Amino acid sequence: MSRALLVAMLVLLCACAKDKSTPSTQDMANALVSIPETGVPLGVYQRFKYRHDILDSMRANLRALVAAESAYHGDSGKYTNTTSCWVPPTGGTAHWCASRGNTLGAITMSPHGWSTTMTNLNTEISCAIQVGNDTSFGAPAGVPVCFTLKGARSF
């Protein structure tokens, strides 16, 4: 290789190294581990999405419980405080099952309806629902509300 060609390649290499229009290695690494639209690090986004999916699961389970209790109430004229996953459901129970990881609290009966809470093993957030005239959770009847005991935030 001629000396002139070697010097030209070295000058070109140095010019490219100082060119700021090409992204740095750190910029390329950040692009791989962040959400492009927001710039939020990917790990933070994944934890947020995971928690959001858990909350959606608990809310959906509570809405399904309202439907199961309504079907039971339509058949028997009263609500029940027990559920069953068996098909067909055992007598005196509403046919309903919790999703994986979700745990239903005790169903509390009142003169005009019922209320219950739900927790998940993977989050400190709990969700609750009430049906009837009781508004102790601060939400309309049949609407799940989620909260954490560490703070009075609602999700």
C-alpha positions, 0 to 999 in steps of 0.5 A: 500500500502506498504511503499517500493512500495510507495517509488519505485513509487515516485522514478520512478515518479521523474526519469520520470519528469527529463527525457528530452526525453519526450516532455514538455507541452510547446513542445506539445502545440507548436506542436499543433499550428505550421506547422510541416515541417517549425515550423511556428506558425499556426496563421501566416501560416493561415494568409499567406494562406488566403492572398495567396488565395485572390491573387490567386482569383484576378489573376484568375479573371483577367485572366478570364476577359482577356478571356471574353474580347477576346471573345467579341473582336472576336465577335465585333472587339473591346474591351469593358469597361463594363462587365455583369454577366447576362446570356445572357450578355447585349449588348455591355458588356463582360460576366464576374463576379468578385469573392466574395470580389474582386472589378474591377477598371475601364477598361481603353481603349487604341488605342491597348488594355486595362488595369484595376486593381482589389482590394479585401476588405480583403487585401491592395494588388492590382492586375493589368493587361493590354492587348495590347502594353501598358506595364505600369504595368511592366508585359507582356500583359495578365499577372496579376501583384500584388502590394501594395501601401505601398511598391513597392513589387510585389507578 
